[in-house]
Amino acid sequence: MSGPDSEGMPTGSIRVRNAVKRFGAFEAVGGISLDVAPGEILGLLGPNGAGKSTLIRMMTALVPLTEGEVHIDGHSVRSHPDAVRKSIGVLPQAMTSDTDLTVRGNLSIYAKLYGVERLRRETAIQELLEAVDLVHKLPFPACGCGSF
């Protein structure tokens, strides 16, 4: 990671300030604030309907915030959503993978969707799976059940 960005945040960090999402009169997320330092891993736990998925969708620039600010790797989800998407990876509870493909095939598709250059994809997939000790799963079918 490099030094701080223009807002004084360390590169690679996540900052959420008073994030609110309303759908009409229903408040799905009510003023969440959090910080995740470079190298930390964030997990959101809570009952169904608590706003976990909505918060992640706001943090990944898939759903606009009603109020508040989210910065990922120094980029605002409001003003630089493409830069945010290139800086993150999200592992949902239930993978939306093609169960007819192998783990390698699914990861290759996701890498392409996220703009990883073709010549870099295999190396990126290998590095990712080495980091989480799952290289041995590459040739196997993806089960589509949220686990390997």
N, CA and C of each residue as an Amber inpcrd file, in Angstrom:
protein
   444
   0.8390000  -1.1740000   0.0000000   0.0000000   0.0000000   0.0000000
   0.8880000   1.2430000   0.0000000   0.4100000   2.2690000  -0.6210000
   1.1710000   3.5060000  -0.6310000   0.6420000   4.4400000   0.4410000
   1.0920000   5.6830000   0.3910000   0.7440000   6.6470000   1.4270000
  -0.6980000   7.0950000   1.3620000  -1.0270000   8.1380000   2.1460000
  -2.4110000   8.6010000   2.1940000  -2.8430000   9.2610000   0.8930000
  -4.1550000   9.2480000   0.6590000  -4.7080000   9.9140000  -0.5080000
  -4.9480000  11.3870000  -0.1760000  -5.6460000  12.0920000  -1.0670000
  -5.8730000  13.5270000  -0.8750000  -6.7350000  13.8450000   0.3370000
  -7.4940000  12.8720000   0.8400000  -8.3290000  13.0780000   2.0200000
  -7.6160000  12.6420000   3.2900000  -6.3450000  12.2110000   3.1670000
  -5.5930000  11.7600000   4.3240000  -5.8570000  10.3180000   4.7030000
  -6.5930000   9.5970000   3.8680000  -6.8940000   8.1810000   4.1340000
  -5.7770000   7.3240000   3.5760000  -5.3660000   6.2840000   4.2970000
  -4.3660000   5.3730000   3.7330000  -4.9260000   4.6760000   2.4980000
  -4.1070000   4.5430000   1.4740000  -4.5360000   3.8280000   0.2780000
  -4.8980000   2.4030000   0.6590000  -6.0040000   1.9260000   0.1350000
  -6.4740000   0.5830000   0.4560000  -7.4850000   0.5540000   1.5760000
  -7.8490000   1.7090000   2.0850000  -8.7890000   1.7390000   3.2050000
 -10.2300000   1.9340000   2.7320000 -11.1420000   1.6660000   3.6540000
 -12.5740000   1.8780000   3.4280000 -13.0620000   2.8270000   4.5080000
 -13.7950000   3.8400000   4.0970000 -14.3750000   4.7790000   5.0560000
 -15.8350000   4.9960000   4.6920000 -16.7090000   4.7130000   5.6400000
 -18.1480000   4.9240000   5.4690000 -18.5710000   5.9130000   6.5400000
 -19.2530000   6.9740000   6.1360000 -19.7030000   7.9930000   7.0740000
 -21.1930000   8.2500000   6.9110000 -21.9440000   7.9000000   7.9590000
 -23.3830000   8.1780000   8.0180000 -24.1240000   7.7160000   6.7620000
 -23.8250000   6.5070000   6.3050000 -24.4690000   5.9670000   5.1010000
 -25.9260000   5.6290000   5.3980000 -26.7990000   6.1920000   4.5940000
 -28.2410000   5.9790000   4.7260000 -28.7810000   5.5770000   3.3640000
 -29.6930000   4.5990000   3.3670000 -30.4150000   4.2540000   2.1470000
 -31.8790000   4.1000000   2.4890000 -32.6960000   4.8790000   1.7960000
 -34.1440000   4.7870000   1.9460000 -34.7480000   4.3560000   0.6140000
 -35.7370000   3.5120000   0.7190000 -36.5610000   3.1360000  -0.4210000
 -37.9480000   3.6550000  -0.0870000 -38.2820000   4.8350000  -0.6010000
 -39.5250000   5.4860000  -0.1950000 -39.4370000   5.8360000   1.2750000
 -40.4310000   5.4340000   2.0490000 -40.4420000   5.7090000   3.4890000
 -39.6420000   4.6800000   4.2870000 -39.2600000   3.5720000   3.6400000
 -38.5330000   2.5120000   4.3460000 -37.0430000   2.8190000   4.3870000
 -36.4810000   2.8510000   5.5930000 -35.0460000   3.0740000   5.7530000
 -34.3420000   1.7220000   5.8940000 -33.6410000   1.3170000   4.8270000
 -32.9570000   0.0170000   4.8130000 -31.6370000   0.0660000   5.5640000
 -30.9480000   1.1960000   5.4910000 -29.6820000   1.4030000   6.2060000
 -29.7790000   2.7560000   6.8800000 -29.5320000   2.7780000   8.1720000
 -29.7430000   3.9970000   8.9480000 -28.5020000   4.5930000   9.5710000
 -27.7130000   5.3180000   8.7900000 -26.6080000   6.0850000   9.3460000
 -25.4180000   5.2670000   9.8150000 -24.9820000   4.3200000   9.0210000
 -23.8350000   3.4670000   9.3690000 -22.5300000   4.2180000   9.1130000
 -21.5980000   4.1080000  10.0570000 -20.2390000   4.6240000   9.8810000
 -19.2610000   3.5260000  10.2680000 -18.2120000   3.3810000   9.4770000
 -17.1720000   2.4000000   9.8030000 -15.9020000   2.7350000   9.0420000
 -14.7930000   2.2040000   9.5500000 -13.4940000   2.3240000   8.8990000
 -12.8680000   0.9440000   8.8330000 -12.2600000   0.6450000   7.7070000
 -11.5160000  -0.5980000   7.5450000 -10.1290000  -0.2050000   7.0520000
  -9.1180000  -0.5190000   7.8480000  -7.7460000  -0.1670000   7.5110000
  -7.1910000  -1.1190000   6.4560000  -6.1630000  -0.6880000   5.7340000
  -5.5260000  -1.5820000   4.7670000  -5.1000000  -2.8890000   5.4380000
  -5.4010000  -4.0020000   4.7770000  -5.0300000  -5.3110000   5.3060000
  -6.0780000  -5.9510000   6.1890000  -7.0510000  -5.1820000   6.6570000
  -8.1320000  -5.7470000   7.4580000  -9.1730000  -6.3780000   6.5410000
  -9.9420000  -7.2980000   7.0900000 -11.0240000  -7.9520000   6.3550000
 -12.3300000  -7.6020000   7.0470000 -13.3220000  -7.1970000   6.2710000
 -14.6220000  -6.8120000   6.8060000 -15.6250000  -7.9280000   6.5790000
 -16.3400000  -8.2960000   7.6140000 -17.4580000  -9.2210000   7.5130000
 -18.6690000  -8.5760000   8.1500000 -19.8000000  -8.6380000   7.4980000
 -21.0370000  -8.0730000   8.0400000 -21.9490000  -9.2100000   8.4670000
 -22.3550000  -9.1840000   9.7130000 -23.2340000 -10.2120000  10.2580000
 -24.4980000  -9.5640000  10.7860000 -25.6140000 -10.2320000  10.6290000
 -26.8720000  -9.7200000  11.1520000 -28.0330000 -10.5030000  10.5820000
 -29.2030000 -10.2900000  11.1500000 -30.3860000 -11.0210000  10.6860000
 -30.8220000 -10.5570000   9.2960000 -31.6460000 -11.3680000   8.6540000
 -32.2300000 -10.9750000   7.3740000 -32.9320000  -9.6340000   7.5360000
 -32.7410000  -8.7660000   6.5510000 -33.4020000  -7.4710000   6.5830000
 -32.6630000  -6.4060000   7.3660000 -31.4770000  -6.7200000   7.8820000
 -30.7290000  -5.7530000   8.6900000 -30.0550000  -4.6700000   7.8520000
 -29.9510000  -4.8730000   6.5350000 -29.3380000  -3.8730000   5.6670000
 -27.9280000  -4.2200000   5.2120000 -27.4720000  -5.4280000   5.4910000
 -26.1080000  -5.8350000   5.1270000 -25.8880000  -5.7620000   3.6140000
 -26.7620000  -6.3930000   2.8630000 -26.6080000  -6.4120000   1.4000000
 -26.7410000  -5.0160000   0.8160000 -27.6450000  -4.2300000   1.3510000
 -27.8180000  -2.8620000   0.8620000 -26.5670000  -2.0420000   1.1330000
 -25.9740000  -2.1950000   2.3090000 -24.7330000  -1.4810000   2.6170000
 -23.6330000  -1.8860000   1.6350000 -23.4850000  -3.1800000   1.3840000
 -22.4660000  -3.6400000   0.4320000 -22.7470000  -3.0740000  -0.9540000
 -23.9980000  -3.0480000  -1.3620000 -24.3410000  -2.4900000  -2.6810000
 -24.0040000  -1.0040000  -2.7510000 -24.1880000  -0.2850000  -1.6520000
 -23.7960000   1.1280000  -1.6340000 -22.2750000   1.2570000  -1.6890000
 -21.5700000   0.4070000  -0.9340000 -20.1090000   0.4690000  -0.8890000
 -19.4760000   0.0880000  -2.2220000 -20.1700000  -0.6940000  -3.0250000
 -19.6490000  -1.1190000  -4.3250000 -20.2060000  -0.2800000  -5.4750000
 -20.8830000   0.7900000  -5.1460000 -21.4230000   1.7320000  -6.1250000
 -22.4910000   1.1080000  -7.0150000 -23.1710000   0.0910000  -6.5180000
 -24.2630000  -0.5240000  -7.2780000 -25.6040000   0.1230000  -6.9710000
 -25.7240000   0.6830000  -5.7630000 -26.9430000   1.3610000  -5.3290000
 -26.5210000   2.7220000  -4.7750000 -27.1530000   3.8110000  -5.2190000
 -26.7590000   5.1280000  -4.7130000 -27.1550000   5.3330000  -3.2520000
 -26.3090000   6.0550000  -2.5380000 -26.6180000   6.4150000  -1.1590000
 -27.7170000   7.4700000  -1.1530000 -28.6030000   7.4070000  -0.1620000
 -29.5700000   8.4770000   0.0470000 -28.8720000   9.6380000   0.7440000
 -28.0460000   9.2970000   1.7270000 -27.2420000  10.2780000   2.4680000
 -25.9120000   9.6330000   2.8200000 -24.9520000  10.4840000   3.1660000
 -23.6730000   9.9890000   3.6500000 -22.6170000   9.8890000   2.5650000
 -21.4670000   9.3570000   2.9720000 -20.3180000   9.2400000   2.0810000
 -19.6690000   7.8780000   2.2350000 -19.1670000   7.3470000   1.1410000
 -18.3780000   6.1210000   1.1540000 -17.1560000   6.3600000   0.2790000
 -15.9770000   6.0660000   0.8410000 -14.7240000   6.1390000   0.0910000
 -14.0360000   4.7810000   0.1660000 -13.6710000   4.2640000  -0.9840000
 -12.9490000   3.0030000  -1.0920000 -11.6200000   3.3120000  -1.7650000
 -10.5270000   2.9810000  -1.0880000  -9.1910000   3.2170000  -1.6410000
  -9.0300000   4.6790000  -2.0560000  -9.6660000   5.5750000  -1.2820000
  -9.5750000   7.0010000  -1.5480000 -10.5340000   7.5270000  -2.5920000
 -11.3590000   6.6650000  -3.1800000 -12.2910000   7.0730000  -4.2360000
 -13.7090000   7.1430000  -3.6850000 -14.4090000   8.2120000  -4.0070000
 -15.8030000   8.3640000  -3.6150000 -16.6870000   7.4960000  -4.4980000
 -17.6230000   6.7590000  -3.8750000 -18.5450000   5.9510000  -4.6770000
 -19.4790000   6.8380000  -5.4890000 -19.6670000   8.0680000  -5.0490000
 -20.5380000   8.9920000  -5.7910000 -19.8530000   9.5270000  -7.0480000
 -18.6190000   9.9980000  -6.9020000 -17.9590000  10.6750000  -8.0180000
 -17.0220000   9.7940000  -8.8370000 -16.5860000   8.6530000  -8.2920000
 -15.6570000   7.7760000  -9.0210000 -16.0550000   6.3060000  -8.8820000
 -17.2930000   5.9450000  -9.2750000 -17.7500000   4.5610000  -9.0780000
 -16.9180000   3.5210000  -9.8260000 -16.4240000   3.8510000 -11.0150000
 -15.6150000   2.8750000 -11.7560000 -14.2990000   2.5970000 -11.0480000
 -13.6760000   3.6270000 -10.4880000 -12.4270000   3.4420000  -9.7390000
 -12.6760000   2.5950000  -8.4950000 -13.8320000   2.7910000  -7.8600000
 -14.1880000   1.9880000  -6.6850000 -14.2990000   0.5190000  -7.0800000
 -15.0180000   0.2260000  -8.1480000 -15.2270000  -1.1680000  -8.5640000
 -13.9150000  -1.8660000  -8.9160000 -12.9540000  -1.1040000  -9.4340000
 -11.6570000  -1.6940000  -9.7720000 -10.8040000  -1.9490000  -8.5300000
 -11.1570000  -1.3310000  -7.4100000 -10.3570000  -1.4270000  -6.1870000
 -10.8190000  -2.5120000  -5.2310000 -11.9540000  -3.1560000  -5.5160000
 -12.5400000  -4.0490000  -4.5160000 -12.8460000  -5.4280000  -5.0730000
 -13.0810000  -6.3300000  -4.1510000 -13.6000000  -7.6490000  -4.4550000
 -14.6110000  -7.9980000  -3.3850000 -15.7030000  -8.5960000  -3.7650000
 -16.7640000  -8.9450000  -2.8220000 -17.0700000 -10.4270000  -2.9720000
 -17.1700000 -11.1270000  -1.8580000 -17.5520000 -12.5350000  -1.8670000
 -18.8970000 -12.6490000  -1.1720000 -19.9880000 -12.7860000  -1.9430000
 -21.3080000 -12.8940000  -1.3280000 -21.4860000 -14.2390000  -0.6340000
 -22.4620000 -14.3000000   0.2460000 -22.7490000 -15.5390000   0.9660000
 -23.0800000 -16.6620000  -0.0050000 -23.9000000 -16.3730000  -0.9860000
 -24.2600000 -17.3740000  -1.9990000 -23.6800000 -16.9200000  -3.3230000
 -22.6880000 -17.6480000  -3.8180000 -22.0680000 -17.2800000  -5.0870000
 -23.0840000 -17.4180000  -6.2120000 -23.0400000 -16.4820000  -7.1250000
 -23.8820000 -16.5700000  -8.3090000 -22.9940000 -17.0480000  -9.4500000
 -22.5370000 -18.2700000  -9.3420000 -21.6170000 -18.8160000 -10.3280000
 -22.3320000 -19.8050000 -11.2330000 -21.6790000 -20.1130000 -12.3110000
 -22.1780000 -21.1220000 -13.2280000 -21.6450000 -22.4670000 -12.7630000
 -22.5180000 -23.3250000 -12.2830000 -22.0840000 -24.5990000 -11.7110000
 -21.5870000 -25.5800000 -12.7680000 -21.7820000 -25.2660000 -14.0490000
 -21.2420000 -26.1180000 -15.1090000 -19.7770000 -25.8060000 -15.3910000
 -19.2880000 -24.6920000 -14.8540000 -17.8980000 -24.3000000 -15.0480000
 -17.0650000 -24.7110000 -13.8410000 -15.7660000 -24.7820000 -14.0590000
 -14.8550000 -25.0450000 -12.9440000 -14.6540000 -23.7620000 -12.1470000
 -14.0070000 -23.8970000 -11.0180000 -13.6390000 -22.7200000 -10.2250000
 -12.8030000 -21.7860000 -11.0960000 -11.8350000 -22.3430000 -11.8310000
 -10.9960000 -21.5320000 -12.7210000 -11.8610000 -20.7790000 -13.7470000
 -12.8240000 -21.4780000 -14.3530000 -13.6840000 -20.8520000 -15.3490000
 -14.4990000 -19.7070000 -14.7830000 -15.0710000 -19.9130000 -13.6010000
 -15.8490000 -18.8510000 -12.9640000 -14.9760000 -17.6540000 -12.6170000
 -13.8020000 -17.9120000 -12.0410000 -12.9130000 -16.8070000 -11.6800000
 -12.4340000 -16.0660000 -12.9190000 -12.2280000 -16.7760000 -14.0060000
 -11.8190000 -16.1340000 -15.2490000 -12.9160000 -15.1990000 -15.7660000
 -14.1640000 -15.6400000 -15.6660000 -15.2850000 -14.7860000 -16.0770000
 -15.3440000 -13.5270000 -15.2140000 -15.2440000 -13.6900000 -13.8940000
 -15.2820000 -12.5290000 -13.0040000 -14.1050000 -11.5980000 -13.2720000
 -12.9300000 -12.1510000 -13.5180000 -11.7670000 -11.3130000 -13.8180000
 -12.0170000 -10.4940000 -15.0810000 -12.6070000 -11.1180000 -16.0820000
 -12.9190000 -10.3990000 -17.3170000 -13.9390000  -9.2950000 -17.0470000
 -14.9800000  -9.6120000 -16.2690000 -15.9970000  -8.6060000 -15.9440000
 -15.4070000  -7.4160000 -15.2030000 -14.3950000  -7.6630000 -14.3880000
 -13.7580000  -6.5940000 -13.6260000 -12.6210000  -5.9360000 -14.3930000
 -12.4430000  -6.2870000 -15.6540000 -11.4710000  -5.6030000 -16.4930000
 -10.0340000  -6.0560000 -16.3260000  -9.8040000  -7.2250000 -15.7430000
  -8.4400000  -7.7430000 -15.6390000  -8.0030000  -8.1610000 -17.0430000
  -6.8580000  -7.6510000 -17.4810000  -6.3740000  -7.9490000 -18.8230000
  -6.1880000  -9.4520000 -19.0100000  -6.4930000  -9.9300000 -20.2100000
  -6.4370000 -11.3560000 -20.5140000  -5.0940000 -11.9730000 -20.1460000
  -4.0050000 -11.2950000 -20.4600000  -2.6770000 -11.8400000 -20.1810000
  -2.3670000 -11.8910000 -18.6890000  -3.1010000 -11.1590000 -17.8830000
  -2.8640000 -11.1070000 -16.4320000  -3.8130000 -12.0280000 -15.6620000
  -4.8920000 -12.4760000 -16.2830000  -5.9420000 -13.2270000 -15.5720000
  -5.4440000 -14.4680000 -14.8570000  -4.7220000 -15.3290000 -15.5390000
  -4.2800000 -16.5830000 -14.9130000  -3.3980000 -16.3130000 -13.7020000
  -2.4940000 -15.3390000 -13.8320000  -1.6220000 -14.9930000 -12.7050000
  -2.4450000 -14.4520000 -11.5480000  -3.4150000 -13.5880000 -11.8510000
  -4.2570000 -13.0080000 -10.8010000  -5.0650000 -14.0920000 -10.0920000
  -5.6140000 -15.0220000 -10.8510000  -6.3910000 -16.1210000 -10.2570000
  -5.4960000 -16.9750000  -9.3690000  -4.3190000 -17.3080000  -9.8610000
  -3.3810000 -18.1230000  -9.0910000  -2.9990000 -17.4170000  -7.7860000
  -2.6780000 -16.1160000  -7.8630000  -2.2910000 -15.3530000  -6.6690000
  -3.4300000 -15.3030000  -5.6590000  -4.6420000 -15.0850000  -6.1430000
  -5.8010000 -15.0250000  -5.2560000  -5.9910000 -16.3450000  -4.5220000
  -5.9900000 -17.4300000  -5.2590000  -6.2400000 -18.7270000  -4.6310000
  -5.0810000 -19.1840000  -3.7510000  -3.8600000 -18.7740000  -4.0770000
  -2.7340000 -19.0570000  -3.1790000  -2.9170000 -18.3160000  -1.8620000
  -3.3990000 -17.0740000  -1.9340000  -3.5820000 -16.2640000  -0.7240000
  -4.5920000 -16.8830000   0.2300000  -5.5710000 -17.5970000  -0.3030000
  -6.6040000 -18.2060000   0.5480000  -6.5100000 -19.7330000   0.5770000
  -5.3790000 -20.2520000   0.1170000  -5.0750000 -21.6850000   0.1650000
  -6.1550000 -22.5420000  -0.5080000  -6.5580000 -22.1360000  -1.7190000
  -7.5700000 -22.8950000  -2.4590000  -7.1300000 -23.2660000  -3.8750000
  -5.8320000 -23.2220000  -4.1500000  -5.3410000 -23.5530000  -5.4870000
  -5.7920000 -24.9510000  -5.9100000  -5.8500000 -25.8620000  -4.9710000
  -6.2360000 -27.2440000  -5.2800000  -7.6730000 -27.3610000  -5.7960000
  -8.4800000 -26.3060000  -5.6540000  -9.8760000 -26.3360000  -6.1140000
 -10.0520000 -25.8500000  -7.5540000  -8.9920000 -25.3060000  -8.1720000
  -9.1100000 -24.7410000  -9.5170000  -9.7760000 -25.6580000 -10.5410000
  -9.4160000 -26.9270000 -10.6290000  -9.9950000 -27.7550000 -11.6910000
 -11.3880000 -28.3090000 -11.3980000 -11.8780000 -28.1040000 -10.1970000
 -13.1520000 -28.7050000  -9.8140000 -14.3350000 -27.8260000 -10.2030000
 -15.5130000 -28.4310000 -10.3840000 -16.7100000 -27.6390000 -10.6780000
 -17.0450000 -26.7160000  -9.5100000 -17.5410000 -25.5350000  -9.8400000
 -18.0270000 -24.6260000  -8.8020000 -19.3690000 -25.1630000  -8.3380000
 -19.5620000 -25.2470000  -7.0330000 -20.7930000 -25.8750000  -6.5340000
 -21.9730000 -24.9230000  -6.5330000 -21.7160000 -23.5900000  -6.5670000
 -22.8100000 -22.6380000  -6.5860000 -23.5420000 -22.5090000  -5.2760000
 -22.9490000 -23.0190000  -4.1960000 -23.6500000 -23.0040000  -2.9100000
 -22.9860000 -22.0680000  -1.9090000 -22.0980000 -21.1960000  -2.3650000
 -21.4660000 -20.2500000  -1.4640000 -20.2180000 -20.7880000  -0.7980000
 -19.8220000 -22.0150000  -1.1060000 -18.5890000 -22.5680000  -0.5530000
 -17.9510000 -23.4660000  -1.5920000 -16.7510000 -23.9310000  -1.3000000
 -16.0310000 -24.7870000  -2.2480000 -16.0440000 -26.2080000  -1.7620000
